[in-house]
Amino acid sequence: MKPDFNKSPDKLIPVIVQDHNTSRVLMLGYMNSEAFEKTQKENRVTFFSRSKNRLWTKGEESGNYLDVQEILLDCDHDTLLIKALPLGPVCHTGSDTCFNEKNTEGGFLNNLESIIAERKNNPTEKSYTSSLFAKGINKIAQKVGEEAVELVIEAKDNNQDLFKNEAADLLFHYLILLNAKGSSLGDVLDVLKQRNAR
């Protein structure tokens, strides 16, 4: 793989970083040849910072590194796509991505998972989600079962609004159960992807 750094006067090429598990676009940065070599050698994304005018390994201060899983070069040899595993929030704002994805389906679900994790880690008395975590895994699993039964019942009727509401209840409690078991929706999607690849 030989990126062409000479196409740009500053000898920098754009680098798109994508979450290896979810395919979400995380951020855009720039590399020179030295940053590219360091990234390949250490398997952690290193950019050339235009503001600092030096090499900058993402996470060097925060610890939120981007561990490289795959590097792809575009057909013109002047743009890189890096699929990485983020070790914490990617954006300096504390968000998982530098792009506002809260209004997209995947972005909303990821945001909802973050809210659920927050309710678990910083419980409040007024939070229904916090109260479920406090009751333990058996109660959480029971709620998922109850919501699944209610969805099946509504599926047999013709009220689409009730059906969609029960589907939303099931999805919400399912996300809580995943968190309680130390998993995420991304982990489940990985299993589906592996099955699909067979």
Sequence and secondary structure as in RCSB ss.txt:
>XXXX:A:sequence
MKPDFNKSPDKLIPVIVQDHNTSRVLMLGYMNSEAFEKTQKENRVTFFSRSKNRLWTKGEESGNYLDVQEILLDC
DHDTLLIKALPLGPVCHTGSDTCFNEKNTEGGFLNNLESIIAERKNNPTEKSYTSSLFAKGINKIAQKVGEEAVE
LVIEAKDNNQDLFKNEAADLLFHYLILLNAKGSSLGDVLDVLKQRNAR
>XXXX:A:secstr
    GGGSTT  EEEEEEETTT  EEEEEEE HHHHHHHHHHSB EEEETTTTEEEETTTTTS  EEEEEEEE T
TSS EEEEEEESS  STTS S SS  TTSHHHHHHHHHHHHHHHHHS  TT HHHHHHHH HHHHHHHHHHHHHH
HHHHHTSS HHHHHHHHHHHHHHHHHHHHHTT  HHHHHHHHHHHHH 
